[in-house]
Amino acid sequence: MFERYLSELWSILLDLSPALLLGLILAGVLRVYFPAGLVRAHMSQSSLAAVIRAALIGVPMPLCSCGVVPAAMGLRNQGASKGATTSFLISTPQTGVDSVLVSAAFLGWPFALFKVLAAFFSGVAGGCLVNRFAAADPADGAGREQREHWHSSGNRPVAVLRYALFDILAAIDLWLIVGILLAAVITTAVPADYFQSTAWTQGIGGMLLVLAVSIPLYVCTTASVPIAASLIAAGMPVGSALVFLMAGPATNIATIGAVYRILGGRVLLLYLTTVIVASIGLGMGFDFIIGHADAGSAAHVHQRGAWWEVLSALVLLGLMGFLLLRRTWRRGLAAHINGDSDDLVLKVEGMSCQHCVANVRHAIEAVGNVEEVSADLASGRVRIKGKHLESAPFVSAVVQAGYTVVDD
């Protein structure tokens, strides 16, 4: 059993790593090379137009659910609103140029085109729900420049790598580790032929069963298509297969944790609600409108263990190991130095994502006389390093930025 768990863990890493590294690099390119303020100008408002633009950008991108997280964080850090970011997060992993072609080959063009429309409209719906029910951050659309790690490098390619590693991966690496470990547990516990051996996979019951299994699992967008084709060939309705192709790539445990970290609990709830309702509703709609799909007899099997997947997995493991060691070393060094320093610690409420952390850090740094500012999102504690610090100016700066300082 343990050997199978390790095998599934390695398989998930092989599937996950290329997409995640691609997403990290894409986030860095967007942040460093795109004109300053471009994202903020077109996607910073909590409007329908911004949500539609985000979905239109996301639909053709070949990013899976974990690969889209760093790209979405890059958009969010550049000023995209919560609604636009959510629209991008939902629409992007469900489809892509490569996925559309594979879907057409396996399941026919009606299914492939319907899947594209499903990705677009579910993304727009999720973004609109977030705009309506999730309060915007005080800094949304404010046009405030953030001081990030990549600014310390004058070389653009190096800046891309620094942003991808220290500003994006470092913010979600612990969530990814937990998510990958849990996903391997679930994959080990659920047999690969579970749906084929289960009689009650028809109708709404079958869709709910597919949904329950798909949401926590990591499923690659393109690689999920032949799986869906084999399920249809085994007797699963095409509507249930569409639920699998929407919910599987759009969510997994690692993505869920990262979305909570980026956008907060309320947005996560709306995000999951949209994926669930849209996949069930559109799956039933597809059954009603088309009612069947030609799954063909293609026997495409995702090639696991290709050299680029192995290399990507080893690179990702190395980067996360480096970040863990770096975090441990810095905490140990801080504990050693803090006994003789005049560090000030504030307990800040209202920080729900890394965008909020950057805003608080920027506000504190603007006061001056600061050597370093570090913030822990989970606890809300912000440590200000410097000499002879007085709390009043920093408390005032944080409050003016739209957050609350409370007694620890």
Protein Blocks (a to p, Z undefined) as FASTA:
>chain_A
ZZmmmmmmmmmmmmmmmmmmmmmmmmmmmmmmpcghklmmmmmpccfklmmmmmmmmmmp
ccdfklmmmmmmmmmmnopafklmmmmmmmmmmgcfklmmmmmmmnojklmmmmmmmmmm
mmmmmmmmmmmmmccdfkgonlpacddfklmpcbfklmmmmmmmmmmmmmmmmmmmmmmm
mmmmmmmmpcfklmmmpmklghjllmmmmmmmmmmpccdfklmmmmmmmmmmnopafklm
mmmmmmmmmpcfklmmmmmmmnojklmmmmmmmmmmmmmmmmmmmmmmnopacebjafcd
cdehiaklmmmmmmmmmmmmmmmmmmmmmmmmmmmmmmmmccdcdddehiabfklmmmmm
mmmmmnooifbdcddfknopacdddehiafklmmmmmmmnopacddZZ
